[in-house]
Amino acid sequence: MSRFSTVLIVIMAGCGPGALNENIEFLLTVFWPQTGVCGYVNASLDPVSICWEQ
């Protein structure tokens, strides 16, 4: 198994797949603001903080 796969499994086990998905969507809205998602920053800070608290 590659190092990337191992790291991804560990992150998903710690954060859960839902939080990982929210983090990816949050990064997309940060780097590409023209996605049209409004108010997403506030909603995305919750799973980000939950993931990093663990």
HTML snippet that shows the backbone in 3Dmol.js (N, CA, C, O; Angstrom):
<script src="https://3Dmol.org/build/3Dmol-min.js"></script>
<div id="view" style="width:600px;height:400px;position:relative"></div>
<script>
const pdb = `
ATOM      1  N   MET A   1       0.854  -1.179   0.000  1.00  0.00           N
ATOM      2  CA  MET A   1       0.000   0.000   0.000  1.00  0.00           C
ATOM      3  C   MET A   1       0.898   1.240   0.000  1.00  0.00           C
ATOM      4  O   MET A   1       1.903   1.295   0.709  1.00  0.00           O
ATOM      5  N   SER A   2       0.522   2.215  -0.795  1.00  0.00           N
ATOM      6  CA  SER A   2       1.334   3.427  -0.885  1.00  0.00           C
ATOM      7  C   SER A   2       1.170   4.287   0.360  1.00  0.00           C
ATOM      8  O   SER A   2       0.217   4.133   1.124  1.00  0.00           O
ATOM      9  N   ARG A   3       2.111   5.184   0.543  1.00  0.00           N
ATOM     10  CA  ARG A   3       2.058   6.088   1.693  1.00  0.00           C
ATOM     11  C   ARG A   3       0.821   6.979   1.642  1.00  0.00           C
ATOM     12  O   ARG A   3       0.196   7.240   2.670  1.00  0.00           O
ATOM     13  N   PHE A   4       0.471   7.445   0.446  1.00  0.00           N
ATOM     14  CA  PHE A   4      -0.710   8.289   0.288  1.00  0.00           C
ATOM     15  C   PHE A   4      -1.968   7.546   0.727  1.00  0.00           C
ATOM     16  O   PHE A   4      -2.806   8.108   1.430  1.00  0.00           O
ATOM     17  N   SER A   5      -2.104   6.287   0.316  1.00  0.00           N
ATOM     18  CA  SER A   5      -3.276   5.496   0.698  1.00  0.00           C
ATOM     19  C   SER A   5      -3.352   5.311   2.202  1.00  0.00           C
ATOM     20  O   SER A   5      -4.430   5.398   2.789  1.00  0.00           O
ATOM     21  N   THR A   6      -2.220   5.058   2.821  1.00  0.00           N
ATOM     22  CA  THR A   6      -2.190   4.889   4.273  1.00  0.00           C
ATOM     23  C   THR A   6      -2.605   6.164   4.983  1.00  0.00           C
ATOM     24  O   THR A   6      -3.401   6.128   5.921  1.00  0.00           O
ATOM     25  N   VAL A   7      -2.068   7.291   4.539  1.00  0.00           N
ATOM     26  CA  VAL A   7      -2.416   8.585   5.145  1.00  0.00           C
ATOM     27  C   VAL A   7      -3.898   8.876   4.949  1.00  0.00           C
ATOM     28  O   VAL A   7      -4.560   9.349   5.873  1.00  0.00           O
ATOM     29  N   LEU A   8      -4.424   8.603   3.770  1.00  0.00           N
ATOM     30  CA  LEU A   8      -5.833   8.844   3.495  1.00  0.00           C
ATOM     31  C   LEU A   8      -6.728   7.981   4.390  1.00  0.00           C
ATOM     32  O   LEU A   8      -7.740   8.466   4.895  1.00  0.00           O
ATOM     33  N   ILE A   9      -6.376   6.735   4.587  1.00  0.00           N
ATOM     34  CA  ILE A   9      -7.155   5.848   5.456  1.00  0.00           C
ATOM     35  C   ILE A   9      -7.126   6.343   6.895  1.00  0.00           C
ATOM     36  O   ILE A   9      -8.150   6.331   7.578  1.00  0.00           O
ATOM     37  N   VAL A  10      -5.968   6.774   7.356  1.00  0.00           N
ATOM     38  CA  VAL A  10      -5.855   7.287   8.727  1.00  0.00           C
ATOM     39  C   VAL A  10      -6.694   8.549   8.913  1.00  0.00           C
ATOM     40  O   VAL A  10      -7.371   8.700   9.930  1.00  0.00           O
ATOM     41  N   ILE A  11      -6.653   9.446   7.941  1.00  0.00           N
ATOM     42  CA  ILE A  11      -7.443  10.677   8.020  1.00  0.00           C
ATOM     43  C   ILE A  11      -8.934  10.352   8.025  1.00  0.00           C
ATOM     44  O   ILE A  11      -9.687  10.909   8.823  1.00  0.00           O
ATOM     45  N   MET A  12      -9.361   9.465   7.150  1.00  0.00           N
ATOM     46  CA  MET A  12     -10.780   9.115   7.086  1.00  0.00           C
ATOM     47  C   MET A  12     -11.233   8.408   8.362  1.00  0.00           C
ATOM     48  O   MET A  12     -12.366   8.599   8.804  1.00  0.00           O
ATOM     49  N   ALA A  13     -10.365   7.597   8.955  1.00  0.00           N
ATOM     50  CA  ALA A  13     -10.721   6.917  10.196  1.00  0.00           C
ATOM     51  C   ALA A  13     -10.856   7.921  11.339  1.00  0.00           C
ATOM     52  O   ALA A  13     -11.723   7.769  12.200  1.00  0.00           O
ATOM     53  N   GLY A  14     -10.012   8.937  11.349  1.00  0.00           N
ATOM     54  CA  GLY A  14     -10.046   9.928  12.418  1.00  0.00           C
ATOM     55  C   GLY A  14     -11.150  10.953  12.254  1.00  0.00           C
ATOM     56  O   GLY A  14     -11.766  11.360  13.238  1.00  0.00           O
ATOM     57  N   CYS A  15     -11.404  11.371  11.049  1.00  0.00           N
ATOM     58  CA  CYS A  15     -12.374  12.442  10.802  1.00  0.00           C
ATOM     59  C   CYS A  15     -13.722  11.918  10.336  1.00  0.00           C
ATOM     60  O   CYS A  15     -14.746  12.572  10.533  1.00  0.00           O
ATOM     61  N   GLY A  16     -13.729  10.785   9.742  1.00  0.00           N
ATOM     62  CA  GLY A  16     -14.955  10.272   9.138  1.00  0.00           C
ATOM     63  C   GLY A  16     -15.057  10.750   7.712  1.00  0.00           C
ATOM     64  O   GLY A  16     -14.580  11.837   7.386  1.00  0.00           O
ATOM     65  N   PRO A  17     -15.667   9.963   6.861  1.00  0.00           N
ATOM     66  CA  PRO A  17     -15.754  10.343   5.449  1.00  0.00           C
ATOM     67  C   PRO A  17     -16.564  11.615   5.213  1.00  0.00           C
ATOM     68  O   PRO A  17     -16.281  12.353   4.270  1.00  0.00           O
ATOM     69  N   GLY A  18     -17.557  11.883   6.042  1.00  0.00           N
ATOM     70  CA  GLY A  18     -18.347  13.104   5.864  1.00  0.00           C
ATOM     71  C   GLY A  18     -17.532  14.356   6.111  1.00  0.00           C
ATOM     72  O   GLY A  18     -17.626  15.326   5.359  1.00  0.00           O
ATOM     73  N   ALA A  19     -16.719  14.334   7.179  1.00  0.00           N
ATOM     74  CA  ALA A  19     -15.881  15.495   7.482  1.00  0.00           C
ATOM     75  C   ALA A  19     -14.803  15.676   6.422  1.00  0.00           C
ATOM     76  O   ALA A  19     -14.465  16.804   6.064  1.00  0.00           O
ATOM     77  N   LEU A  20     -14.262  14.569   5.918  1.00  0.00           N
ATOM     78  CA  LEU A  20     -13.262  14.666   4.862  1.00  0.00           C
ATOM     79  C   LEU A  20     -13.876  15.293   3.606  1.00  0.00           C
ATOM     80  O   LEU A  20     -13.252  16.136   2.963  1.00  0.00           O
ATOM     81  N   ASN A  21     -15.086  14.883   3.264  1.00  0.00           N
ATOM     82  CA  ASN A  21     -15.781  15.465   2.122  1.00  0.00           C
ATOM     83  C   ASN A  21     -16.006  16.961   2.317  1.00  0.00           C
ATOM     84  O   ASN A  21     -15.808  17.747   1.390  1.00  0.00           O
ATOM     85  N   GLU A  22     -16.418  17.354   3.516  1.00  0.00           N
ATOM     86  CA  GLU A  22     -16.629  18.781   3.800  1.00  0.00           C
ATOM     87  C   GLU A  22     -15.329  19.566   3.685  1.00  0.00           C
ATOM     88  O   GLU A  22     -15.334  20.698   3.200  1.00  0.00           O
ATOM     89  N   ASN A  23     -14.224  18.984   4.119  1.00  0.00           N
ATOM     90  CA  ASN A  23     -12.928  19.657   4.016  1.00  0.00           C
ATOM     91  C   ASN A  23     -12.536  19.862   2.556  1.00  0.00           C
ATOM     92  O   ASN A  23     -12.011  20.914   2.192  1.00  0.00           O
ATOM     93  N   ILE A  24     -12.788  18.869   1.734  1.00  0.00           N
ATOM     94  CA  ILE A  24     -12.462  18.994   0.309  1.00  0.00           C
ATOM     95  C   ILE A  24     -13.324  20.088  -0.326  1.00  0.00           C
ATOM     96  O   ILE A  24     -12.816  20.912  -1.087  1.00  0.00           O
ATOM     97  N   GLU A  25     -14.619  20.099  -0.020  1.00  0.00           N
ATOM     98  CA  GLU A  25     -15.492  21.138  -0.570  1.00  0.00           C
ATOM     99  C   GLU A  25     -15.084  22.518  -0.075  1.00  0.00           C
ATOM    100  O   GLU A  25     -15.136  23.489  -0.830  1.00  0.00           O
ATOM    101  N   PHE A  26     -14.680  22.611   1.182  1.00  0.00           N
ATOM    102  CA  PHE A  26     -14.223  23.887   1.732  1.00  0.00           C
ATOM    103  C   PHE A  26     -12.994  24.389   0.981  1.00  0.00           C
ATOM    104  O   PHE A  26     -12.928  25.563   0.616  1.00  0.00           O
ATOM    105  N   LEU A  27     -12.023  23.510   0.748  1.00  0.00           N
ATOM    106  CA  LEU A  27     -10.819  23.921   0.015  1.00  0.00           C
ATOM    107  C   LEU A  27     -11.156  24.358  -1.402  1.00  0.00           C
ATOM    108  O   LEU A  27     -10.557  25.300  -1.920  1.00  0.00           O
ATOM    109  N   LEU A  28     -12.106  23.686  -2.028  1.00  0.00           N
ATOM    110  CA  LEU A  28     -12.512  24.096  -3.372  1.00  0.00           C
ATOM    111  C   LEU A  28     -13.093  25.496  -3.379  1.00  0.00           C
ATOM    112  O   LEU A  28     -12.813  26.279  -4.287  1.00  0.00           O
ATOM    113  N   THR A  29     -13.912  25.828  -2.364  1.00  0.00           N
ATOM    114  CA  THR A  29     -14.489  27.168  -2.330  1.00  0.00           C
ATOM    115  C   THR A  29     -13.452  28.230  -1.978  1.00  0.00           C
ATOM    116  O   THR A  29     -13.599  29.390  -2.361  1.00  0.00           O
ATOM    117  N   VAL A  30     -12.394  27.837  -1.243  1.00  0.00           N
ATOM    118  CA  VAL A  30     -11.336  28.792  -0.912  1.00  0.00           C
ATOM    119  C   VAL A  30     -10.506  29.111  -2.149  1.00  0.00           C
ATOM    120  O   VAL A  30     -10.203  30.276  -2.407  1.00  0.00           O
ATOM    121  N   PHE A  31     -10.138  28.088  -2.913  1.00  0.00           N
ATOM    122  CA  PHE A  31      -9.261  28.293  -4.067  1.00  0.00           C
ATOM    123  C   PHE A  31     -10.013  28.703  -5.333  1.00  0.00           C
ATOM    124  O   PHE A  31      -9.426  29.312  -6.228  1.00  0.00           O
ATOM    125  N   TRP A  32     -11.308  28.377  -5.419  1.00  0.00           N
ATOM    126  CA  TRP A  32     -12.128  28.761  -6.561  1.00  0.00           C
ATOM    127  C   TRP A  32     -13.419  29.394  -6.056  1.00  0.00           C
ATOM    128  O   TRP A  32     -14.453  28.727  -6.016  1.00  0.00           O
ATOM    129  N   PRO A  33     -13.379  30.680  -5.666  1.00  0.00           N
ATOM    130  CA  PRO A  33     -14.566  31.330  -5.104  1.00  0.00           C
ATOM    131  C   PRO A  33     -15.731  31.442  -6.084  1.00  0.00           C
ATOM    132  O   PRO A  33     -16.864  31.665  -5.657  1.00  0.00           O
ATOM    133  N   GLN A  34     -15.488  31.296  -7.356  1.00  0.00           N
ATOM    134  CA  GLN A  34     -16.563  31.420  -8.344  1.00  0.00           C
ATOM    135  C   GLN A  34     -17.441  30.173  -8.408  1.00  0.00           C
ATOM    136  O   GLN A  34     -18.242  30.030  -9.332  1.00  0.00           O
ATOM    137  N   THR A  35     -17.297  29.262  -7.427  1.00  0.00           N
ATOM    138  CA  THR A  35     -18.157  28.072  -7.406  1.00  0.00           C
ATOM    139  C   THR A  35     -19.609  28.432  -7.150  1.00  0.00           C
ATOM    140  O   THR A  35     -20.495  27.632  -7.450  1.00  0.00           O
ATOM    141  N   GLY A  36     -19.881  29.613  -6.603  1.00  0.00           N
ATOM    142  CA  GLY A  36     -21.243  30.065  -6.397  1.00  0.00           C
ATOM    143  C   GLY A  36     -21.861  29.614  -5.088  1.00  0.00           C
ATOM    144  O   GLY A  36     -23.046  29.850  -4.851  1.00  0.00           O
ATOM    145  N   VAL A  37     -21.087  28.974  -4.241  1.00  0.00           N
ATOM    146  CA  VAL A  37     -21.602  28.535  -2.950  1.00  0.00           C
ATOM    147  C   VAL A  37     -21.503  29.706  -1.986  1.00  0.00           C
ATOM    148  O   VAL A  37     -20.410  30.215  -1.736  1.00  0.00           O
ATOM    149  N   CYS A  38     -22.637  30.136  -1.444  1.00  0.00           N
ATOM    150  CA  CYS A  38     -22.653  31.302  -0.554  1.00  0.00           C
ATOM    151  C   CYS A  38     -22.686  30.869   0.904  1.00  0.00           C
ATOM    152  O   CYS A  38     -23.358  29.897   1.248  1.00  0.00           O
ATOM    153  N   GLY A  39     -21.979  31.570   1.745  1.00  0.00           N
ATOM    154  CA  GLY A  39     -21.986  31.288   3.167  1.00  0.00           C
ATOM    155  C   GLY A  39     -21.357  29.966   3.547  1.00  0.00           C
ATOM    156  O   GLY A  39     -21.601  29.451   4.639  1.00  0.00           O
ATOM    157  N   TYR A  40     -20.561  29.417   2.669  1.00  0.00           N
ATOM    158  CA  TYR A  40     -20.004  28.092   2.908  1.00  0.00           C
ATOM    159  C   TYR A  40     -18.864  28.112   3.915  1.00  0.00           C
ATOM    160  O   TYR A  40     -18.611  27.103   4.573  1.00  0.00           O
ATOM    161  N   VAL A  41     -18.173  29.234   4.050  1.00  0.00           N
ATOM    162  CA  VAL A  41     -17.020  29.308   4.953  1.00  0.00           C
ATOM    163  C   VAL A  41     -17.440  29.022   6.389  1.00  0.00           C
ATOM    164  O   VAL A  41     -16.787  28.232   7.071  1.00  0.00           O
ATOM    165  N   ASN A  42     -18.508  29.641   6.861  1.00  0.00           N
ATOM    166  CA  ASN A  42     -18.949  29.414   8.236  1.00  0.00           C
ATOM    167  C   ASN A  42     -19.361  27.971   8.462  1.00  0.00           C
ATOM    168  O   ASN A  42     -19.025  27.390   9.494  1.00  0.00           O
ATOM    169  N   ALA A  43     -20.075  27.387   7.525  1.00  0.00           N
ATOM    170  CA  ALA A  43     -20.511  26.003   7.669  1.00  0.00           C
ATOM    171  C   ALA A  43     -19.343  25.030   7.593  1.00  0.00           C
ATOM    172  O   ALA A  43     -19.400  23.947   8.176  1.00  0.00           O
ATOM    173  N   SER A  44     -18.292  25.401   6.886  1.00  0.00           N
ATOM    174  CA  SER A  44     -17.153  24.501   6.710  1.00  0.00           C
ATOM    175  C   SER A  44     -16.159  24.563   7.852  1.00  0.00           C
ATOM    176  O   SER A  44     -15.367  23.636   8.029  1.00  0.00           O
ATOM    177  N   LEU A  45     -16.181  25.614   8.618  1.00  0.00           N
ATOM    178  CA  LEU A  45     -15.222  25.702   9.716  1.00  0.00           C
ATOM    179  C   LEU A  45     -15.517  24.678  10.808  1.00  0.00           C
ATOM    180  O   LEU A  45     -14.598  24.272  11.519  1.00  0.00           O
ATOM    181  N   ASP A  46     -16.758  24.254  10.963  1.00  0.00           N
ATOM    182  CA  ASP A  46     -17.097  23.263  11.979  1.00  0.00           C
ATOM    183  C   ASP A  46     -16.403  21.927  11.740  1.00  0.00           C
ATOM    184  O   ASP A  46     -15.701  21.459  12.636  1.00  0.00           O
ATOM    185  N   PRO A  47     -16.562  21.280  10.570  1.00  0.00           N
ATOM    186  CA  PRO A  47     -15.871  20.003  10.392  1.00  0.00           C
ATOM    187  C   PRO A  47     -14.354  20.144  10.374  1.00  0.00           C
ATOM    188  O   PRO A  47     -13.639  19.232  10.789  1.00  0.00           O
ATOM    189  N   VAL A  48     -13.860  21.289   9.892  1.00  0.00           N
ATOM    190  CA  VAL A  48     -12.407  21.496   9.889  1.00  0.00           C
ATOM    191  C   VAL A  48     -11.894  21.520  11.328  1.00  0.00           C
ATOM    192  O   VAL A  48     -10.885  20.888  11.642  1.00  0.00           O
ATOM    193  N   SER A  49     -12.581  22.240  12.187  1.00  0.00           N
ATOM    194  CA  SER A  49     -12.135  22.314  13.570  1.00  0.00           C
ATOM    195  C   SER A  49     -12.326  20.981  14.282  1.00  0.00           C
ATOM    196  O   SER A  49     -11.505  20.610  15.120  1.00  0.00           O
ATOM    197  N   ILE A  50     -13.386  20.260  13.967  1.00  0.00           N
ATOM    198  CA  ILE A  50     -13.600  18.947  14.576  1.00  0.00           C
ATOM    199  C   ILE A  50     -12.482  17.988  14.168  1.00  0.00           C
ATOM    200  O   ILE A  50     -11.973  17.231  14.996  1.00  0.00           O
ATOM    201  N   CYS A  51     -12.110  18.023  12.914  1.00  0.00           N
ATOM    202  CA  CYS A  51     -11.068  17.123  12.423  1.00  0.00           C
ATOM    203  C   CYS A  51      -9.733  17.413  13.111  1.00  0.00           C
ATOM    204  O   CYS A  51      -9.023  16.487  13.503  1.00  0.00           O
ATOM    205  N   TRP A  52      -9.394  18.685  13.258  1.00  0.00           N
ATOM    206  CA  TRP A  52      -8.092  19.030  13.830  1.00  0.00           C
ATOM    207  C   TRP A  52      -8.064  18.930  15.346  1.00  0.00           C
ATOM    208  O   TRP A  52      -6.982  18.899  15.932  1.00  0.00           O
ATOM    209  N   GLU A  53      -9.230  18.878  16.003  1.00  0.00           N
ATOM    210  CA  GLU A  53      -9.253  18.722  17.450  1.00  0.00           C
ATOM    211  C   GLU A  53      -8.948  17.288  17.865  1.00  0.00           C
ATOM    212  O   GLU A  53      -8.464  17.048  18.971  1.00  0.00           O
ATOM    213  N   GLN A  54      -9.228  16.337  16.981  1.00  0.00           N
ATOM    214  CA  GLN A  54      -9.046  14.935  17.343  1.00  0.00           C
ATOM    215  C   GLN A  54      -7.630  14.538  17.367  1.00  0.00           C
ATOM    216  O   GLN A  54      -7.317  13.383  17.656  1.00  0.00           O
TER     217      GLN A  54
END
`;
const viewer = $3Dmol.createViewer("view");
viewer.addModel(pdb, "pdb");
viewer.setStyle({}, {cartoon: {color: "spectrum"}});
viewer.zoomTo();
viewer.render();
</script>
